[in-house]
Amino acid sequence: MDTIGLFYGSFFGNTERAAGEIKRALERIADVTVDVINIGKVKAEAMLVYERLILGISTWDIGQWQYEWDAKRKAIEKMNFSGRRVALFGLGDQAAYASTFQDAMGQLARLVRARGAVLVGAWPADGYAHDASDAIEDGMFLGLALDNDNQAHLTASRIAAWTRQIAVEFGLRLRAPEDAQVVAR
Ligand SMILES: Cc1cc2nc3c(=O)[nH]c(=O)nc-3n(C[C@H](O)[C@H](O)[C@H](O)COP(=O)(O)O)c2cc1C
């Protein structure tokens, strides 16, 4: 069975809750085990145990990285992610922080890509009402953008659709096509 490392950092628990939902959704549709790990509790190098990674980060203090992730930034800048596929998800607030929506997810995505990772899980930017975001490239978010402050009602369906997408992009074995359909609805 494949194993994915999901590393997250969370201040108020939104990213942590999403991490658990992503684990459950992915394990339901694919033959995979997702290890969920708080980045604040391990060395950054723990990520390199996994060939497939999911990284979850919230944006704080107007465009800054969530604190536990920020503490790992210098270590990540020296790491080599070659041969690794990485999907990201972020938590943010598109109304109160419309000019820095999801900036941390975008910056973390670019950093691991610059260090050799192949990014998967790009997500359409339609359906959001922000002014600017460091996380958008060619009209797509570099990962799944979640906003529990303004669009909590969309979080479950976004996670269901995105996990199906990354299961395919990660090359995981789907349990059954009809299971994937059920999760996506
Ligand atoms: C002081 C403060 C600053 C914030 N700055 C941003 C920001 O610049 N961009 C953004 O998208 N969200 C911003 N947010 C929203 C948080 O990212 C959002 O509430 C998120 O769900 C928190 O997730 P967490 O509980 O996992 O840390 C900010 C929230 C607060 C309270």
The ligand as an SDF file (V2000), in Angstrom:
LIG
                    3D

 31 33  0  0  0  0  0  0  0  0999 V2000
   -4.4560   38.3800   12.5340 C   0  0  0  0  0  0  0  0  0  0  0  0
   -4.8260   37.5380   11.3640 C   0  0  0  0  0  0  0  0  0  0  0  0
   -4.1540   37.6670   10.1600 C   0  0  0  0  0  0  0  0  0  0  0  0
   -4.5010   36.8990    9.0440 C   0  0  0  0  0  0  0  0  0  0  0  0
   -3.8560   37.1180    7.8340 N   0  0  0  0  0  0  0  0  0  0  0  0
   -4.2940   36.4500    6.7270 C   0  0  0  0  0  0  0  0  0  0  0  0
   -3.7440   36.7460    5.4400 C   0  0  0  0  0  0  0  0  0  0  0  0
   -2.8690   37.5980    5.2680 O   0  0  0  0  0  0  0  0  0  0  0  0
   -4.1870   36.0290    4.3750 N   0  0  0  0  0  0  0  0  0  0  0  0
   -5.1720   35.0860    4.4790 C   0  0  0  0  0  0  0  0  0  0  0  0
   -5.5530   34.4890    3.4870 O   0  0  0  0  0  0  0  0  0  0  0  0
   -5.7250   34.7880    5.7040 N   0  0  0  0  0  0  0  0  0  0  0  0
   -5.3130   35.4560    6.8200 C   0  0  0  0  0  0  0  0  0  0  0  0
   -5.8820   35.1840    8.0430 N   0  0  0  0  0  0  0  0  0  0  0  0
   -6.9590   34.1540    8.1210 C   0  0  0  0  0  0  0  0  0  0  0  0
   -6.4760   32.7770    8.5950 C   0  0  0  0  0  0  0  0  0  0  0  0
   -5.5350   32.2260    7.7190 O   0  0  0  0  0  0  0  0  0  0  0  0
   -7.6820   31.8490    8.6790 C   0  0  0  0  0  0  0  0  0  0  0  0
   -8.5240   32.2690    9.7350 O   0  0  0  0  0  0  0  0  0  0  0  0
   -7.3320   30.3780    8.8140 C   0  0  0  0  0  0  0  0  0  0  0  0
   -8.5120   29.6150    8.7820 O   0  0  0  0  0  0  0  0  0  0  0  0
   -6.5530   30.0430   10.0570 C   0  0  0  0  0  0  0  0  0  0  0  0
   -6.1950   28.6880   10.0220 O   0  0  0  0  0  0  0  0  0  0  0  0
   -5.5170   27.9270   11.2390 P   0  0  0  0  0  0  0  0  0  0  0  0
   -6.5080   27.9480   12.3660 O   0  0  0  0  0  0  0  0  0  0  0  0
   -5.2880   26.5400   10.7690 O   0  0  0  0  0  0  0  0  0  0  0  0
   -4.2300   28.6310   11.5590 O   0  0  0  0  0  0  0  0  0  0  0  0
   -5.5340   35.9360    9.1550 C   0  0  0  0  0  0  0  0  0  0  0  0
   -6.2080   35.7920   10.3750 C   0  0  0  0  0  0  0  0  0  0  0  0
   -5.8870   36.5850   11.4690 C   0  0  0  0  0  0  0  0  0  0  0  0
   -6.6710   36.4300   12.7310 C   0  0  0  0  0  0  0  0  0  0  0  0
  1  2  1  0
  2  3  1  0
  2 30  2  0
  3  4  2  0
  4  5  1  0
  4 28  1  0
  5  6  2  0
  6  7  1  0
  6 13  1  0
  7  8  2  0
  7  9  1  0
  9 10  1  0
 10 11  2  0
 10 12  1  0
 12 13  2  0
 13 14  1  0
 14 15  1  0
 14 28  1  0
 15 16  1  0
 16 17  1  0
 16 18  1  0
 18 19  1  0
 18 20  1  0
 20 21  1  0
 20 22  1  0
 22 23  1  0
 23 24  1  0
 24 25  2  0
 24 26  1  0
 24 27  1  0
 28 29  2  0
 29 30  1  0
 30 31  1  0
M  END
$$$$
